[in-house]
Amino acid sequence: MADPARHLKVVEFDDNGQVVETTCAECRALKDHVAGLERDLKGWAIRYAELKRDKATEAEEHPCWDAGRWLFAYWKRACKHPRARWSHDRFWLAEPFLVHEKWGKSLHARVALCRLAIDGAQFDAWQVQRKNGSVKRFDDFDMIFSSTGKFEDFCKRAPADAVARCAAARGEA
């Protein structure tokens, strides 16, 4: 058991009855350091909250925002996730596939390819049975758009009619 006496210290009072801080120089330096860290942390939290609000506003003003919302609604119906909610984070996941020309020459072509990936997730998603008997399907919107490799893999899983529809929409048929 620790010796309680080592935690005791002499307290001095000024003429008004206020406690006079009588700590060593090392303790004062440590208190100043902690106060500086607390100030830095509060400033970081404020900047982070502002950045998050800026990213949300930027997402809503993005020219592909409506296309992303449409894709999300299509995914909800196709993969049977009716309670899923559209968010700015989900938009930023899909945004590279809607913007970059390597996925198609026009926005219409890129949306068709994204739809093909969703069709692939709906058609051939990996599933596992949980211990309680329910089935977990790995067809989440976040998973489809998480990386280039996952996106391309889901495109390759799509059924033949979806591939043909995509090719026609992209002007490749």
C-alpha positions, 0 to 999 in steps of 0.5 A: 500500500502506498504511503499517504504522507508522500502525497501531502503538501503544505498549503499557504494562504494569502491575505485574502484567504486564497490558496497561494500556488507554491509548486516547484519549477518542474511542476509549473512547466508541466502544468503550462505544457498540459494547458498548451496541449488542451488549447491545441486539442480544442483548436483541432476539434474546432477545425475538424468540425469545420472541415467536416461541415465543409466536406458535407457542403462540398458534397451537396454542391458537387455536380455528381451528387444527384447521380450518387443519390440515384445510384444509392437508391438503385442499390437499396432496391436491388440489394434489399437494404431499405433502411440504409441512409444516404450520407456524404461519406457514401457520396465520397466513396462513389465520387471517384467512379462518377468523376474519372474518365477512365470509368467512362467518357460521359457521366451517363456511361460512368453511372451505367458502369456503377449500376453494373457493379451494383447488379453484380453485388445483387446477383453474386454476393458472398454470403455467410450464415450467422449462428442465429440462422440469419444470412449476412450478404456482403453486398454493402454499398460501402464495399462495392465502392471501397476500392478499384479492385472491389468495384471491378470484381463486382462488375465481373460478377454481373449477369449477362443481361446486365452486362449487355444493358451496360454496354448498350448504355455506354455505347459499346454494343 
